[in-house]
Amino acid sequence: MVNVIGSKHPLPGGVILKEVRGIARDQEGGIWLFDLNQRLFRLADGMLTRIANALELEHNYRVLYADREGRIWVGQPGQVALYGHRKSQIFGTSDGVPPGRVWTIFHEHAGSIWVGGEGGPSKFDNDRFRTLSQSNGLPAESNFGMAEDDDGYWWIATDVGVLRVPAGADRQLDGVM
């Protein structure tokens, strides 16, 4: 039987989340939940913990992602929140996050985190984001999803169609990265 978590089946502590818009699983098996009204929670070992500094999340959620290093990324319009290893950070446009919605977060095989959205794909590097866009050679402005296949090709869903970027290709696009 499927239980709908709501007023009849609350989470531990009696918490009721009615506007959950994101869910991810971390390396320790914890389940992260993002609720539009109550913000960010982690469910682990039968306990639900509200992430206190999630109040810093100013906008509606767009994407929740657990990376291979055990960190949780929350993408929102014009900002990205990073939770992990007992610290959290909020990155905004002053840190290179492009303005507009964040639609996807992607961890490439080489280890880099990319955030994609209305402003193009942005690589997280040394606590900054560096964005690829039409101005530096990308044939699309927005991207909605990114994946890497077993042969190293990147597949990028964009506003002009799906891009297939070959393995070994200059993914720096005119030396921006």
Chimera marker file (.cmm) of the C-alpha trace (Angstrom):
<marker_set name="trace">
<marker id="1" x="0.000" y="0.000" z="0.000" r="1" g="1" b="0" radius="0.5"/>
<marker id="2" x="1.211" y="3.493" z="-0.841" r="1" g="1" b="0" radius="0.5"/>
<marker id="3" x="1.037" y="6.048" z="1.970" r="1" g="1" b="0" radius="0.5"/>
<marker id="4" x="0.514" y="9.641" z="0.970" r="1" g="1" b="0" radius="0.5"/>
<marker id="5" x="2.547" y="11.702" z="3.406" r="1" g="1" b="0" radius="0.5"/>
<marker id="6" x="0.121" y="14.369" z="4.565" r="1" g="1" b="0" radius="0.5"/>
<marker id="7" x="-2.403" y="14.913" z="7.306" r="1" g="1" b="0" radius="0.5"/>
<marker id="8" x="-3.190" y="11.175" z="7.606" r="1" g="1" b="0" radius="0.5"/>
<marker id="9" x="0.449" y="10.060" z="7.466" r="1" g="1" b="0" radius="0.5"/>
<marker id="10" x="2.728" y="12.764" z="8.892" r="1" g="1" b="0" radius="0.5"/>
<marker id="11" x="6.489" y="12.511" z="8.934" r="1" g="1" b="0" radius="0.5"/>
<marker id="12" x="8.345" y="11.819" z="12.218" r="1" g="1" b="0" radius="0.5"/>
<marker id="13" x="7.608" y="14.481" z="14.801" r="1" g="1" b="0" radius="0.5"/>
<marker id="14" x="4.158" y="15.020" z="13.318" r="1" g="1" b="0" radius="0.5"/>
<marker id="15" x="5.515" y="17.272" z="10.561" r="1" g="1" b="0" radius="0.5"/>
<marker id="16" x="3.202" y="17.657" z="7.584" r="1" g="1" b="0" radius="0.5"/>
<marker id="17" x="4.750" y="18.740" z="4.292" r="1" g="1" b="0" radius="0.5"/>
<marker id="18" x="2.150" y="19.536" z="1.636" r="1" g="1" b="0" radius="0.5"/>
<marker id="19" x="4.247" y="21.398" z="-0.946" r="1" g="1" b="0" radius="0.5"/>
<marker id="20" x="7.240" y="19.078" z="-1.458" r="1" g="1" b="0" radius="0.5"/>
<marker id="21" x="8.952" y="20.027" z="-4.724" r="1" g="1" b="0" radius="0.5"/>
<marker id="22" x="12.251" y="18.189" z="-4.426" r="1" g="1" b="0" radius="0.5"/>
<marker id="23" x="13.648" y="14.969" z="-3.066" r="1" g="1" b="0" radius="0.5"/>
<marker id="24" x="17.159" y="13.489" z="-3.063" r="1" g="1" b="0" radius="0.5"/>
<marker id="25" x="19.061" y="10.720" z="-1.276" r="1" g="1" b="0" radius="0.5"/>
<marker id="26" x="22.492" y="11.373" z="0.220" r="1" g="1" b="0" radius="0.5"/>
<marker id="27" x="25.404" y="8.918" z="0.565" r="1" g="1" b="0" radius="0.5"/>
<marker id="28" x="24.417" y="7.941" z="4.105" r="1" g="1" b="0" radius="0.5"/>
<marker id="29" x="20.904" y="7.013" z="3.008" r="1" g="1" b="0" radius="0.5"/>
<marker id="30" x="19.258" y="10.189" z="4.287" r="1" g="1" b="0" radius="0.5"/>
<marker id="31" x="16.323" y="11.541" z="2.321" r="1" g="1" b="0" radius="0.5"/>
<marker id="32" x="16.285" y="15.298" z="1.714" r="1" g="1" b="0" radius="0.5"/>
<marker id="33" x="12.955" y="17.027" z="1.134" r="1" g="1" b="0" radius="0.5"/>
<marker id="34" x="12.324" y="20.568" z="-0.048" r="1" g="1" b="0" radius="0.5"/>
<marker id="35" x="8.904" y="22.011" z="0.810" r="1" g="1" b="0" radius="0.5"/>
<marker id="36" x="7.850" y="25.373" z="-0.618" r="1" g="1" b="0" radius="0.5"/>
<marker id="37" x="6.433" y="26.553" z="2.713" r="1" g="1" b="0" radius="0.5"/>
<marker id="38" x="8.613" y="24.849" z="5.310" r="1" g="1" b="0" radius="0.5"/>
<marker id="39" x="11.885" y="24.646" z="3.335" r="1" g="1" b="0" radius="0.5"/>
<marker id="40" x="14.584" y="21.975" z="3.676" r="1" g="1" b="0" radius="0.5"/>
<marker id="41" x="14.514" y="18.776" z="5.768" r="1" g="1" b="0" radius="0.5"/>
<marker id="42" x="16.597" y="15.611" z="6.110" r="1" g="1" b="0" radius="0.5"/>
<marker id="43" x="14.994" y="12.301" z="7.105" r="1" g="1" b="0" radius="0.5"/>
<marker id="44" x="17.449" y="9.729" z="8.499" r="1" g="1" b="0" radius="0.5"/>
<marker id="45" x="17.296" y="6.954" z="11.073" r="1" g="1" b="0" radius="0.5"/>
<marker id="46" x="13.615" y="7.652" z="11.711" r="1" g="1" b="0" radius="0.5"/>
<marker id="47" x="14.259" y="11.300" z="12.597" r="1" g="1" b="0" radius="0.5"/>
<marker id="48" x="13.292" y="14.374" z="10.605" r="1" g="1" b="0" radius="0.5"/>
<marker id="49" x="15.652" y="17.335" z="10.927" r="1" g="1" b="0" radius="0.5"/>
<marker id="50" x="14.819" y="20.803" z="9.636" r="1" g="1" b="0" radius="0.5"/>
<marker id="51" x="17.889" y="22.430" z="8.124" r="1" g="1" b="0" radius="0.5"/>
<marker id="52" x="17.957" y="25.682" z="10.100" r="1" g="1" b="0" radius="0.5"/>
<marker id="53" x="19.782" y="27.937" z="7.663" r="1" g="1" b="0" radius="0.5"/>
<marker id="54" x="17.415" y="26.961" z="4.878" r="1" g="1" b="0" radius="0.5"/>
<marker id="55" x="15.600" y="30.189" z="5.748" r="1" g="1" b="0" radius="0.5"/>
<marker id="56" x="18.300" y="31.819" z="3.615" r="1" g="1" b="0" radius="0.5"/>
<marker id="57" x="16.666" y="30.191" z="0.601" r="1" g="1" b="0" radius="0.5"/>
<marker id="58" x="14.771" y="33.174" z="-0.708" r="1" g="1" b="0" radius="0.5"/>
<marker id="59" x="13.082" y="31.797" z="-3.794" r="1" g="1" b="0" radius="0.5"/>
<marker id="60" x="10.976" y="28.853" z="-4.790" r="1" g="1" b="0" radius="0.5"/>
<marker id="61" x="12.925" y="25.684" z="-5.281" r="1" g="1" b="0" radius="0.5"/>
<marker id="62" x="13.807" y="24.502" z="-8.771" r="1" g="1" b="0" radius="0.5"/>
<marker id="63" x="16.087" y="21.473" z="-8.344" r="1" g="1" b="0" radius="0.5"/>
<marker id="64" x="17.506" y="19.356" z="-5.495" r="1" g="1" b="0" radius="0.5"/>
<marker id="65" x="20.601" y="17.219" z="-6.155" r="1" g="1" b="0" radius="0.5"/>
<marker id="66" x="22.826" y="14.904" z="-4.081" r="1" g="1" b="0" radius="0.5"/>
<marker id="67" x="26.367" y="14.676" z="-5.488" r="1" g="1" b="0" radius="0.5"/>
<marker id="68" x="28.923" y="11.852" z="-5.204" r="1" g="1" b="0" radius="0.5"/>
<marker id="69" x="30.738" y="13.692" z="-2.394" r="1" g="1" b="0" radius="0.5"/>
<marker id="70" x="27.684" y="13.608" z="-0.133" r="1" g="1" b="0" radius="0.5"/>
<marker id="71" x="26.718" y="17.254" z="-0.596" r="1" g="1" b="0" radius="0.5"/>
<marker id="72" x="23.218" y="18.527" z="-1.319" r="1" g="1" b="0" radius="0.5"/>
<marker id="73" x="22.701" y="21.273" z="-3.913" r="1" g="1" b="0" radius="0.5"/>
<marker id="74" x="19.530" y="23.370" z="-4.121" r="1" g="1" b="0" radius="0.5"/>
<marker id="75" x="19.060" y="25.361" z="-7.322" r="1" g="1" b="0" radius="0.5"/>
<marker id="76" x="16.782" y="28.383" z="-7.336" r="1" g="1" b="0" radius="0.5"/>
<marker id="77" x="16.343" y="31.500" z="-9.448" r="1" g="1" b="0" radius="0.5"/>
<marker id="78" x="19.686" y="33.320" z="-9.384" r="1" g="1" b="0" radius="0.5"/>
<marker id="79" x="21.201" y="31.301" z="-6.565" r="1" g="1" b="0" radius="0.5"/>
<marker id="80" x="22.494" y="27.887" z="-5.550" r="1" g="1" b="0" radius="0.5"/>
<marker id="81" x="22.677" y="26.593" z="-1.974" r="1" g="1" b="0" radius="0.5"/>
<marker id="82" x="25.248" y="23.961" z="-1.017" r="1" g="1" b="0" radius="0.5"/>
<marker id="83" x="24.902" y="21.812" z="2.124" r="1" g="1" b="0" radius="0.5"/>
<marker id="84" x="27.512" y="19.337" z="3.177" r="1" g="1" b="0" radius="0.5"/>
<marker id="85" x="30.343" y="18.347" z="5.450" r="1" g="1" b="0" radius="0.5"/>
<marker id="86" x="28.849" y="20.361" z="8.325" r="1" g="1" b="0" radius="0.5"/>
<marker id="87" x="28.857" y="23.643" z="6.434" r="1" g="1" b="0" radius="0.5"/>
<marker id="88" x="26.546" y="25.452" z="4.086" r="1" g="1" b="0" radius="0.5"/>
<marker id="89" x="26.975" y="28.180" z="1.519" r="1" g="1" b="0" radius="0.5"/>
<marker id="90" x="24.644" y="30.259" z="-0.600" r="1" g="1" b="0" radius="0.5"/>
<marker id="91" x="25.997" y="31.342" z="-3.992" r="1" g="1" b="0" radius="0.5"/>
<marker id="92" x="24.352" y="34.155" z="-5.923" r="1" g="1" b="0" radius="0.5"/>
<marker id="93" x="24.902" y="36.193" z="-9.043" r="1" g="1" b="0" radius="0.5"/>
<marker id="94" x="27.900" y="37.894" z="-7.382" r="1" g="1" b="0" radius="0.5"/>
<marker id="95" x="29.497" y="34.401" z="-7.265" r="1" g="1" b="0" radius="0.5"/>
<marker id="96" x="28.864" y="33.808" z="-10.956" r="1" g="1" b="0" radius="0.5"/>
<marker id="97" x="25.464" y="32.080" z="-10.746" r="1" g="1" b="0" radius="0.5"/>
<marker id="98" x="23.600" y="33.301" z="-13.813" r="1" g="1" b="0" radius="0.5"/>
<marker id="99" x="20.329" y="35.140" z="-13.242" r="1" g="1" b="0" radius="0.5"/>
<marker id="100" x="17.148" y="33.230" z="-13.939" r="1" g="1" b="0" radius="0.5"/>
<marker id="101" x="15.887" y="29.787" z="-13.044" r="1" g="1" b="0" radius="0.5"/>
<marker id="102" x="18.134" y="26.821" z="-12.317" r="1" g="1" b="0" radius="0.5"/>
<marker id="103" x="16.710" y="23.712" z="-14.000" r="1" g="1" b="0" radius="0.5"/>
<marker id="104" x="19.376" y="21.038" z="-13.546" r="1" g="1" b="0" radius="0.5"/>
<marker id="105" x="22.499" y="20.105" z="-11.600" r="1" g="1" b="0" radius="0.5"/>
<marker id="106" x="24.957" y="17.672" z="-13.156" r="1" g="1" b="0" radius="0.5"/>
<marker id="107" x="28.054" y="15.925" z="-11.770" r="1" g="1" b="0" radius="0.5"/>
<marker id="108" x="30.282" y="15.019" z="-14.701" r="1" g="1" b="0" radius="0.5"/>
<marker id="109" x="32.484" y="11.900" z="-14.654" r="1" g="1" b="0" radius="0.5"/>
<marker id="110" x="35.602" y="14.085" z="-14.324" r="1" g="1" b="0" radius="0.5"/>
<marker id="111" x="34.241" y="15.371" z="-11.015" r="1" g="1" b="0" radius="0.5"/>
<marker id="112" x="33.025" y="18.901" z="-11.737" r="1" g="1" b="0" radius="0.5"/>
<marker id="113" x="29.558" y="20.114" z="-10.785" r="1" g="1" b="0" radius="0.5"/>
<marker id="114" x="27.595" y="21.977" z="-13.445" r="1" g="1" b="0" radius="0.5"/>
<marker id="115" x="24.426" y="23.989" z="-12.837" r="1" g="1" b="0" radius="0.5"/>
<marker id="116" x="22.170" y="24.588" z="-15.816" r="1" g="1" b="0" radius="0.5"/>
<marker id="117" x="19.333" y="26.988" z="-16.321" r="1" g="1" b="0" radius="0.5"/>
<marker id="118" x="18.099" y="30.055" z="-18.110" r="1" g="1" b="0" radius="0.5"/>
<marker id="119" x="21.579" y="31.570" z="-18.249" r="1" g="1" b="0" radius="0.5"/>
<marker id="120" x="23.347" y="28.501" z="-19.662" r="1" g="1" b="0" radius="0.5"/>
<marker id="121" x="25.467" y="25.792" z="-18.031" r="1" g="1" b="0" radius="0.5"/>
<marker id="122" x="27.784" y="26.991" z="-15.253" r="1" g="1" b="0" radius="0.5"/>
<marker id="123" x="30.766" y="25.085" z="-13.876" r="1" g="1" b="0" radius="0.5"/>
<marker id="124" x="31.418" y="25.254" z="-10.122" r="1" g="1" b="0" radius="0.5"/>
<marker id="125" x="35.125" y="25.943" z="-9.644" r="1" g="1" b="0" radius="0.5"/>
<marker id="126" x="36.881" y="27.299" z="-6.533" r="1" g="1" b="0" radius="0.5"/>
<marker id="127" x="33.675" y="28.609" z="-4.929" r="1" g="1" b="0" radius="0.5"/>
<marker id="128" x="32.659" y="30.407" z="-8.146" r="1" g="1" b="0" radius="0.5"/>
<marker id="129" x="30.494" y="29.598" z="-11.113" r="1" g="1" b="0" radius="0.5"/>
<marker id="130" x="31.755" y="30.122" z="-14.646" r="1" g="1" b="0" radius="0.5"/>
<marker id="131" x="29.029" y="30.223" z="-17.285" r="1" g="1" b="0" radius="0.5"/>
<marker id="132" x="29.014" y="29.097" z="-20.890" r="1" g="1" b="0" radius="0.5"/>
<marker id="133" x="26.564" y="31.024" z="-23.065" r="1" g="1" b="0" radius="0.5"/>
<marker id="134" x="25.933" y="32.196" z="-26.609" r="1" g="1" b="0" radius="0.5"/>
<marker id="135" x="28.403" y="35.018" z="-26.054" r="1" g="1" b="0" radius="0.5"/>
<marker id="136" x="31.276" y="32.504" z="-25.726" r="1" g="1" b="0" radius="0.5"/>
<marker id="137" x="30.246" y="29.896" z="-28.266" r="1" g="1" b="0" radius="0.5"/>
<marker id="138" x="27.362" y="27.832" z="-26.911" r="1" g="1" b="0" radius="0.5"/>
<marker id="139" x="24.613" y="27.575" z="-29.564" r="1" g="1" b="0" radius="0.5"/>
<marker id="140" x="21.839" y="27.917" z="-26.943" r="1" g="1" b="0" radius="0.5"/>
<marker id="141" x="21.087" y="30.252" z="-24.076" r="1" g="1" b="0" radius="0.5"/>
<marker id="142" x="19.085" y="28.041" z="-21.714" r="1" g="1" b="0" radius="0.5"/>
<marker id="143" x="19.587" y="24.438" z="-20.733" r="1" g="1" b="0" radius="0.5"/>
<marker id="144" x="17.129" y="22.192" z="-18.950" r="1" g="1" b="0" radius="0.5"/>
<marker id="145" x="19.041" y="18.949" z="-18.378" r="1" g="1" b="0" radius="0.5"/>
<marker id="146" x="22.531" y="17.489" z="-18.689" r="1" g="1" b="0" radius="0.5"/>
<marker id="147" x="23.848" y="13.928" z="-18.745" r="1" g="1" b="0" radius="0.5"/>
<marker id="148" x="27.042" y="12.103" z="-19.680" r="1" g="1" b="0" radius="0.5"/>
<marker id="149" x="27.015" y="8.720" z="-21.392" r="1" g="1" b="0" radius="0.5"/>
<marker id="150" x="29.487" y="5.835" z="-20.953" r="1" g="1" b="0" radius="0.5"/>
<marker id="151" x="31.545" y="7.072" z="-23.909" r="1" g="1" b="0" radius="0.5"/>
<marker id="152" x="32.012" y="10.510" z="-22.322" r="1" g="1" b="0" radius="0.5"/>
<marker id="153" x="29.571" y="12.383" z="-24.583" r="1" g="1" b="0" radius="0.5"/>
<marker id="154" x="27.607" y="15.130" z="-22.911" r="1" g="1" b="0" radius="0.5"/>
<marker id="155" x="23.926" y="15.398" z="-23.733" r="1" g="1" b="0" radius="0.5"/>
<marker id="156" x="22.451" y="18.840" z="-23.032" r="1" g="1" b="0" radius="0.5"/>
<marker id="157" x="18.738" y="19.670" z="-23.388" r="1" g="1" b="0" radius="0.5"/>
<marker id="158" x="18.530" y="23.281" z="-24.560" r="1" g="1" b="0" radius="0.5"/>
<marker id="159" x="16.110" y="25.837" z="-25.916" r="1" g="1" b="0" radius="0.5"/>
<marker id="160" x="17.318" y="25.026" z="-29.473" r="1" g="1" b="0" radius="0.5"/>
<marker id="161" x="17.296" y="21.210" z="-29.152" r="1" g="1" b="0" radius="0.5"/>
<marker id="162" x="19.542" y="18.512" z="-27.731" r="1" g="1" b="0" radius="0.5"/>
<marker id="163" x="23.284" y="19.141" z="-27.950" r="1" g="1" b="0" radius="0.5"/>
<marker id="164" x="25.689" y="16.202" z="-28.094" r="1" g="1" b="0" radius="0.5"/>
<marker id="165" x="29.181" y="17.277" z="-27.101" r="1" g="1" b="0" radius="0.5"/>
<marker id="166" x="31.885" y="14.690" z="-27.927" r="1" g="1" b="0" radius="0.5"/>
<marker id="167" x="34.269" y="13.317" z="-25.328" r="1" g="1" b="0" radius="0.5"/>
<marker id="168" x="37.566" y="15.148" z="-25.471" r="1" g="1" b="0" radius="0.5"/>
<marker id="169" x="35.990" y="18.144" z="-27.203" r="1" g="1" b="0" radius="0.5"/>
<marker id="170" x="36.987" y="21.533" z="-25.911" r="1" g="1" b="0" radius="0.5"/>
<marker id="171" x="34.260" y="21.933" z="-23.323" r="1" g="1" b="0" radius="0.5"/>
<marker id="172" x="35.855" y="25.193" z="-22.309" r="1" g="1" b="0" radius="0.5"/>
<marker id="173" x="34.362" y="27.006" z="-25.316" r="1" g="1" b="0" radius="0.5"/>
<marker id="174" x="36.811" y="29.707" z="-26.342" r="1" g="1" b="0" radius="0.5"/>
<marker id="175" x="38.903" y="29.410" z="-23.189" r="1" g="1" b="0" radius="0.5"/>
<marker id="176" x="36.252" y="30.688" z="-20.810" r="1" g="1" b="0" radius="0.5"/>
<marker id="177" x="36.906" y="27.891" z="-18.334" r="1" g="1" b="0" radius="0.5"/>
<link id1="1" id2="2" r="1" g="1" b="0" radius="0.2"/>
<link id1="2" id2="3" r="1" g="1" b="0" radius="0.2"/>
<link id1="3" id2="4" r="1" g="1" b="0" radius="0.2"/>
<link id1="4" id2="5" r="1" g="1" b="0" radius="0.2"/>
<link id1="5" id2="6" r="1" g="1" b="0" radius="0.2"/>
<link id1="6" id2="7" r="1" g="1" b="0" radius="0.2"/>
<link id1="7" id2="8" r="1" g="1" b="0" radius="0.2"/>
<link id1="8" id2="9" r="1" g="1" b="0" radius="0.2"/>
<link id1="9" id2="10" r="1" g="1" b="0" radius="0.2"/>
<link id1="10" id2="11" r="1" g="1" b="0" radius="0.2"/>
<link id1="11" id2="12" r="1" g="1" b="0" radius="0.2"/>
<link id1="12" id2="13" r="1" g="1" b="0" radius="0.2"/>
<link id1="13" id2="14" r="1" g="1" b="0" radius="0.2"/>
<link id1="14" id2="15" r="1" g="1" b="0" radius="0.2"/>
<link id1="15" id2="16" r="1" g="1" b="0" radius="0.2"/>
<link id1="16" id2="17" r="1" g="1" b="0" radius="0.2"/>
<link id1="17" id2="18" r="1" g="1" b="0" radius="0.2"/>
<link id1="18" id2="19" r="1" g="1" b="0" radius="0.2"/>
<link id1="19" id2="20" r="1" g="1" b="0" radius="0.2"/>
<link id1="20" id2="21" r="1" g="1" b="0" radius="0.2"/>
<link id1="21" id2="22" r="1" g="1" b="0" radius="0.2"/>
<link id1="22" id2="23" r="1" g="1" b="0" radius="0.2"/>
<link id1="23" id2="24" r="1" g="1" b="0" radius="0.2"/>
<link id1="24" id2="25" r="1" g="1" b="0" radius="0.2"/>
<link id1="25" id2="26" r="1" g="1" b="0" radius="0.2"/>
<link id1="26" id2="27" r="1" g="1" b="0" radius="0.2"/>
<link id1="27" id2="28" r="1" g="1" b="0" radius="0.2"/>
<link id1="28" id2="29" r="1" g="1" b="0" radius="0.2"/>
<link id1="29" id2="30" r="1" g="1" b="0" radius="0.2"/>
<link id1="30" id2="31" r="1" g="1" b="0" radius="0.2"/>
<link id1="31" id2="32" r="1" g="1" b="0" radius="0.2"/>
<link id1="32" id2="33" r="1" g="1" b="0" radius="0.2"/>
<link id1="33" id2="34" r="1" g="1" b="0" radius="0.2"/>
<link id1="34" id2="35" r="1" g="1" b="0" radius="0.2"/>
<link id1="35" id2="36" r="1" g="1" b="0" radius="0.2"/>
<link id1="36" id2="37" r="1" g="1" b="0" radius="0.2"/>
<link id1="37" id2="38" r="1" g="1" b="0" radius="0.2"/>
<link id1="38" id2="39" r="1" g="1" b="0" radius="0.2"/>
<link id1="39" id2="40" r="1" g="1" b="0" radius="0.2"/>
<link id1="40" id2="41" r="1" g="1" b="0" radius="0.2"/>
<link id1="41" id2="42" r="1" g="1" b="0" radius="0.2"/>
<link id1="42" id2="43" r="1" g="1" b="0" radius="0.2"/>
<link id1="43" id2="44" r="1" g="1" b="0" radius="0.2"/>
<link id1="44" id2="45" r="1" g="1" b="0" radius="0.2"/>
<link id1="45" id2="46" r="1" g="1" b="0" radius="0.2"/>
<link id1="46" id2="47" r="1" g="1" b="0" radius="0.2"/>
<link id1="47" id2="48" r="1" g="1" b="0" radius="0.2"/>
<link id1="48" id2="49" r="1" g="1" b="0" radius="0.2"/>
<link id1="49" id2="50" r="1" g="1" b="0" radius="0.2"/>
<link id1="50" id2="51" r="1" g="1" b="0" radius="0.2"/>
<link id1="51" id2="52" r="1" g="1" b="0" radius="0.2"/>
<link id1="52" id2="53" r="1" g="1" b="0" radius="0.2"/>
<link id1="53" id2="54" r="1" g="1" b="0" radius="0.2"/>
<link id1="54" id2="55" r="1" g="1" b="0" radius="0.2"/>
<link id1="55" id2="56" r="1" g="1" b="0" radius="0.2"/>
<link id1="56" id2="57" r="1" g="1" b="0" radius="0.2"/>
<link id1="57" id2="58" r="1" g="1" b="0" radius="0.2"/>
<link id1="58" id2="59" r="1" g="1" b="0" radius="0.2"/>
<link id1="59" id2="60" r="1" g="1" b="0" radius="0.2"/>
<link id1="60" id2="61" r="1" g="1" b="0" radius="0.2"/>
<link id1="61" id2="62" r="1" g="1" b="0" radius="0.2"/>
<link id1="62" id2="63" r="1" g="1" b="0" radius="0.2"/>
<link id1="63" id2="64" r="1" g="1" b="0" radius="0.2"/>
<link id1="64" id2="65" r="1" g="1" b="0" radius="0.2"/>
<link id1="65" id2="66" r="1" g="1" b="0" radius="0.2"/>
<link id1="66" id2="67" r="1" g="1" b="0" radius="0.2"/>
<link id1="67" id2="68" r="1" g="1" b="0" radius="0.2"/>
<link id1="68" id2="69" r="1" g="1" b="0" radius="0.2"/>
<link id1="69" id2="70" r="1" g="1" b="0" radius="0.2"/>
<link id1="70" id2="71" r="1" g="1" b="0" radius="0.2"/>
<link id1="71" id2="72" r="1" g="1" b="0" radius="0.2"/>
<link id1="72" id2="73" r="1" g="1" b="0" radius="0.2"/>
<link id1="73" id2="74" r="1" g="1" b="0" radius="0.2"/>
<link id1="74" id2="75" r="1" g="1" b="0" radius="0.2"/>
<link id1="75" id2="76" r="1" g="1" b="0" radius="0.2"/>
<link id1="76" id2="77" r="1" g="1" b="0" radius="0.2"/>
<link id1="77" id2="78" r="1" g="1" b="0" radius="0.2"/>
<link id1="78" id2="79" r="1" g="1" b="0" radius="0.2"/>
<link id1="79" id2="80" r="1" g="1" b="0" radius="0.2"/>
<link id1="80" id2="81" r="1" g="1" b="0" radius="0.2"/>
<link id1="81" id2="82" r="1" g="1" b="0" radius="0.2"/>
<link id1="82" id2="83" r="1" g="1" b="0" radius="0.2"/>
<link id1="83" id2="84" r="1" g="1" b="0" radius="0.2"/>
<link id1="84" id2="85" r="1" g="1" b="0" radius="0.2"/>
<link id1="85" id2="86" r="1" g="1" b="0" radius="0.2"/>
<link id1="86" id2="87" r="1" g="1" b="0" radius="0.2"/>
<link id1="87" id2="88" r="1" g="1" b="0" radius="0.2"/>
<link id1="88" id2="89" r="1" g="1" b="0" radius="0.2"/>
<link id1="89" id2="90" r="1" g="1" b="0" radius="0.2"/>
<link id1="90" id2="91" r="1" g="1" b="0" radius="0.2"/>
<link id1="91" id2="92" r="1" g="1" b="0" radius="0.2"/>
<link id1="92" id2="93" r="1" g="1" b="0" radius="0.2"/>
<link id1="93" id2="94" r="1" g="1" b="0" radius="0.2"/>
<link id1="94" id2="95" r="1" g="1" b="0" radius="0.2"/>
<link id1="95" id2="96" r="1" g="1" b="0" radius="0.2"/>
<link id1="96" id2="97" r="1" g="1" b="0" radius="0.2"/>
<link id1="97" id2="98" r="1" g="1" b="0" radius="0.2"/>
<link id1="98" id2="99" r="1" g="1" b="0" radius="0.2"/>
<link id1="99" id2="100" r="1" g="1" b="0" radius="0.2"/>
<link id1="100" id2="101" r="1" g="1" b="0" radius="0.2"/>
<link id1="101" id2="102" r="1" g="1" b="0" radius="0.2"/>
<link id1="102" id2="103" r="1" g="1" b="0" radius="0.2"/>
<link id1="103" id2="104" r="1" g="1" b="0" radius="0.2"/>
<link id1="104" id2="105" r="1" g="1" b="0" radius="0.2"/>
<link id1="105" id2="106" r="1" g="1" b="0" radius="0.2"/>
<link id1="106" id2="107" r="1" g="1" b="0" radius="0.2"/>
<link id1="107" id2="108" r="1" g="1" b="0" radius="0.2"/>
<link id1="108" id2="109" r="1" g="1" b="0" radius="0.2"/>
<link id1="109" id2="110" r="1" g="1" b="0" radius="0.2"/>
<link id1="110" id2="111" r="1" g="1" b="0" radius="0.2"/>
<link id1="111" id2="112" r="1" g="1" b="0" radius="0.2"/>
<link id1="112" id2="113" r="1" g="1" b="0" radius="0.2"/>
<link id1="113" id2="114" r="1" g="1" b="0" radius="0.2"/>
<link id1="114" id2="115" r="1" g="1" b="0" radius="0.2"/>
<link id1="115" id2="116" r="1" g="1" b="0" radius="0.2"/>
<link id1="116" id2="117" r="1" g="1" b="0" radius="0.2"/>
<link id1="117" id2="118" r="1" g="1" b="0" radius="0.2"/>
<link id1="118" id2="119" r="1" g="1" b="0" radius="0.2"/>
<link id1="119" id2="120" r="1" g="1" b="0" radius="0.2"/>
<link id1="120" id2="121" r="1" g="1" b="0" radius="0.2"/>
<link id1="121" id2="122" r="1" g="1" b="0" radius="0.2"/>
<link id1="122" id2="123" r="1" g="1" b="0" radius="0.2"/>
<link id1="123" id2="124" r="1" g="1" b="0" radius="0.2"/>
<link id1="124" id2="125" r="1" g="1" b="0" radius="0.2"/>
<link id1="125" id2="126" r="1" g="1" b="0" radius="0.2"/>
<link id1="126" id2="127" r="1" g="1" b="0" radius="0.2"/>
<link id1="127" id2="128" r="1" g="1" b="0" radius="0.2"/>
<link id1="128" id2="129" r="1" g="1" b="0" radius="0.2"/>
<link id1="129" id2="130" r="1" g="1" b="0" radius="0.2"/>
<link id1="130" id2="131" r="1" g="1" b="0" radius="0.2"/>
<link id1="131" id2="132" r="1" g="1" b="0" radius="0.2"/>
<link id1="132" id2="133" r="1" g="1" b="0" radius="0.2"/>
<link id1="133" id2="134" r="1" g="1" b="0" radius="0.2"/>
<link id1="134" id2="135" r="1" g="1" b="0" radius="0.2"/>
<link id1="135" id2="136" r="1" g="1" b="0" radius="0.2"/>
<link id1="136" id2="137" r="1" g="1" b="0" radius="0.2"/>
<link id1="137" id2="138" r="1" g="1" b="0" radius="0.2"/>
<link id1="138" id2="139" r="1" g="1" b="0" radius="0.2"/>
<link id1="139" id2="140" r="1" g="1" b="0" radius="0.2"/>
<link id1="140" id2="141" r="1" g="1" b="0" radius="0.2"/>
<link id1="141" id2="142" r="1" g="1" b="0" radius="0.2"/>
<link id1="142" id2="143" r="1" g="1" b="0" radius="0.2"/>
<link id1="143" id2="144" r="1" g="1" b="0" radius="0.2"/>
<link id1="144" id2="145" r="1" g="1" b="0" radius="0.2"/>
<link id1="145" id2="146" r="1" g="1" b="0" radius="0.2"/>
<link id1="146" id2="147" r="1" g="1" b="0" radius="0.2"/>
<link id1="147" id2="148" r="1" g="1" b="0" radius="0.2"/>
<link id1="148" id2="149" r="1" g="1" b="0" radius="0.2"/>
<link id1="149" id2="150" r="1" g="1" b="0" radius="0.2"/>
<link id1="150" id2="151" r="1" g="1" b="0" radius="0.2"/>
<link id1="151" id2="152" r="1" g="1" b="0" radius="0.2"/>
<link id1="152" id2="153" r="1" g="1" b="0" radius="0.2"/>
<link id1="153" id2="154" r="1" g="1" b="0" radius="0.2"/>
<link id1="154" id2="155" r="1" g="1" b="0" radius="0.2"/>
<link id1="155" id2="156" r="1" g="1" b="0" radius="0.2"/>
<link id1="156" id2="157" r="1" g="1" b="0" radius="0.2"/>
<link id1="157" id2="158" r="1" g="1" b="0" radius="0.2"/>
<link id1="158" id2="159" r="1" g="1" b="0" radius="0.2"/>
<link id1="159" id2="160" r="1" g="1" b="0" radius="0.2"/>
<link id1="160" id2="161" r="1" g="1" b="0" radius="0.2"/>
<link id1="161" id2="162" r="1" g="1" b="0" radius="0.2"/>
<link id1="162" id2="163" r="1" g="1" b="0" radius="0.2"/>
<link id1="163" id2="164" r="1" g="1" b="0" radius="0.2"/>
<link id1="164" id2="165" r="1" g="1" b="0" radius="0.2"/>
<link id1="165" id2="166" r="1" g="1" b="0" radius="0.2"/>
<link id1="166" id2="167" r="1" g="1" b="0" radius="0.2"/>
<link id1="167" id2="168" r="1" g="1" b="0" radius="0.2"/>
<link id1="168" id2="169" r="1" g="1" b="0" radius="0.2"/>
<link id1="169" id2="170" r="1" g="1" b="0" radius="0.2"/>
<link id1="170" id2="171" r="1" g="1" b="0" radius="0.2"/>
<link id1="171" id2="172" r="1" g="1" b="0" radius="0.2"/>
<link id1="172" id2="173" r="1" g="1" b="0" radius="0.2"/>
<link id1="173" id2="174" r="1" g="1" b="0" radius="0.2"/>
<link id1="174" id2="175" r="1" g="1" b="0" radius="0.2"/>
<link id1="175" id2="176" r="1" g="1" b="0" radius="0.2"/>
<link id1="176" id2="177" r="1" g="1" b="0" radius="0.2"/>
</marker_set>
